[in-house]
Every structure is written in C-alpha cells, then in structure tokens.
C-alpha cells in the first residue's frame, strides 16, 4: 500500500431541502470551490448528492487532503458527518477528476460535470465514475467506531452478550 495516496470517504446530511440546495446554487458553488481547490492541491475524488445528503471521496497527499477535509467539517451546507474510511490507499480511484459529481438525475450530472471538469466522453465516463464510486463504497472497511465498539463488547465492557458469558 502506498503512503503517497491518502483517502477519506464520508457521508453527511444536507442542511437544506433539494429545492434550496440546487435552486440557490449551493451544490454548484460547492463543486466549483472543490474543483478549484482540489486541482491546485492535486486532490481527486467524487461527490455524490442524493437529494438528502452527500457521499464524498477525497484522495491525494495527506498534507493536501487533511486541510480540505477540515474545511469540509465546518461547512454549514451539511451536518451529521460520518467518516466511512480514512486511510492510505494503494492507488487513486478517481484520477483525472478534481471532483467528479453524481446527482439524482442524468441531466443534473451533465449540467454539473461540464466538459472541462473531468475526463470527457459523455455517458460512458459518468457510468465509469458511478462504477468506481460504488466499488469503492463496497470495498471500504467497516468504520473504526464500530470496530472499537465491537472490541469493547468482546472485552466484556458492553454488558450482556457472548463475552459476558465468557467472563462469568
């Protein structure tokens, strides 16, 4: 595994309804800022907007990804952020994308993924972006808080359960 590529994957809840997030340009502004900042920092990734929330992948040098993620943590356009993965990766999953975008419709994808914003190629490129995103989500490990909670249960700290029977 390369120590050169650091990846953060998280999900969060949108702060406003879809009509506000899209109608007032919050998602478009967010993407424009992310693309400019990520390109300058050599960070790649994808942002998925579901209408209810976000799923995002950031990847690049740790010294570039961490400050970007810190600014995301305080962004008021979302809340209830949960980290899915934060670790070094063997390779980039989204090379060439300063910030790919997948939304609720193909029209929205086309509108917010202009020709100059990532690899060109039409629907096939969006299909590839979706495939890489889904595969990364499926391949992501279980989050550390869950593993920590499980370890506490296994150590007999969590109340009744299989480990409690071992310690009685």
Order of alpha helices (4+ residues) and beta strands (2+ residues): beta-alpha-alpha-beta-beta-alpha-beta-beta-alpha-alpha-alpha-alpha
